[in-house]
Amino acid sequence: MLLTVFLAIVFCAAITILLISAVAFVQDKRFFSSAPKEAQALIKPRNTELFYGARTMGWVMMILSALTILGVGVISIWDGFKSDFTFWQFFLRFVSIFTIYKAYDMIFFDWFLLCRFRFFSITSPKRSPRSAAGSMDSTSKASC
C-alpha cells in the first residue's frame, strides 16, 4: 500500500509538470483544441519564446513527464506480478492511484491554480473573457 501511495504522488507530480510545461513553456495552440470556443478565442499564438530555449525545455519536460507516467504504470504492474496480486488487488491499486490523482486535480488544479492563483491568466495574454464571448450569463461564470 505504501508503494501505491508513493506512485500516486509521483503520478500527480508528473501530471503537474506536464501541465506547466505545456502551458508556460511550449505555449502551442494545439494543446487547447478541446477547450471551449470562448477560451480558444482568448489564446493568441506566440511567435517568440519567453526566454531562449523555453520551448525546447518545455518539450523535454513533457517527454520526461510522459515517461514518468508510463513508469508509474509499469512499476505498478511489475510489483503486482512480483507480489502475486489478484485481479481485485490490481483493481484496488489503480483505483487508489486515480482517486488520489482526482482529489489532487480538484484541489490543486481546479481550486488553487484556476481560482486562487489565476495561473492561466498569468501565462495567457491579458484579455477579458467578456470581450471574446460577448455577454455571459450567470450559469457560465466560474464560481471560484
Secondary structure, 3 states (H helix, E strand, C coil): CHHHHHHHHHHHHHHHHHHHHHHHHHCCHHHHCCCCHHHHHHCCCCCCCCCCCHHHHHHHHHHHHHHHHHHHHHHHHHHHHHCCCCHHHHHHHHHHHHHHHHHHHHHHHHHHHHHHCCHHHHHCCCCCHHHHHCCCCCCCCCCC
